[in-house]
Amino acid sequence: MSMYISNRQRRLVGFDTGWLRKRAAVISTAADIDDSEVCVLLVSNRRIHELNLEWRGMDKPTDVLSFPQNEGDFAELHSDVLGDVVISLEQADHQRSERTLMDEVTHLLIHGVLHLLGHDHAEPEETRAMRAEEERIWSALRAEESK
């Protein structure tokens, strides 16, 4: 498993990327992507806003963006590279409600990885399937953390 995590924001100090790496390893196994590479960037709202505008035409920050590398003209060059997941720690902190920040970021990482795997939530059937997969991965995480 190669899930690289880089914290490139400076507003939320002290976020435990080590714990996120441990969770990422469980996510990788549960999602059956142990042989794939995923780059996870933790960024500010300003940076994710820029990316959201550039790549999706949406002039606002968002919580997570996924950039699959296994699609398009050059997908065959690095078939082991699944893609990039960009998470705004600020947005995660803002929207987390009852969850801890770590749980919100974990949820966004799961969501982003599932997008890299081709899951979507544009239609009700896709939404149900994606939520079921998210819950399956959360169950694997809870089982691992209860050991």
JOGIFEN-V588195 format. One record per backbone hydrogen bond with DSSP energy under -0.5 kcal/mol. CO is the residue of the C=O (numbers start at 1). NH is the residue of the N-H. Records with the same first field share a line. If there is no record, write none. Layout:
BEGIN
CO = NH  NH
END
This chain:
BEGIN
2 = 4  38
4 = 40
6 = 8  42
11 = 13
12 = 15
15 = 17
16 = 20
17 = 21
18 = 22
19 = 23
20 = 24
21 = 25
22 = 26
23 = 27
24 = 28
25 = 29
26 = 30
27 = 31
28 = 33
29 = 32
33 = 36
36 = 2
37 = 82  83
38 = 4  40
39 = 41  85
40 = 6
41 = 43  87
42 = 8
43 = 89  90
44 = 48
45 = 49
46 = 50
47 = 51
48 = 52
49 = 53
50 = 54
51 = 55
52 = 56  58
53 = 57
57 = 59
58 = 60
63 = 88
65 = 86
67 = 84
72 = 75
74 = 77  78
75 = 78
76 = 79
78 = 81
80 = 37  82
82 = 69  70
83 = 39
84 = 67
85 = 41  87
86 = 65
87 = 43  89
88 = 92
89 = 93
90 = 94
91 = 95
92 = 96
96 = 99
100 = 104
101 = 105
102 = 106
103 = 107
104 = 108
105 = 109
106 = 110
107 = 111
108 = 112
109 = 113
110 = 114
111 = 115
112 = 116
113 = 117
114 = 119
115 = 118
123 = 127
124 = 128
125 = 129
126 = 130
127 = 131
128 = 132
129 = 133
130 = 134
131 = 135
132 = 136
133 = 137
134 = 138
135 = 139
136 = 140
137 = 141
138 = 142
139 = 143
140 = 144
141 = 145
142 = 146
144 = 147
END
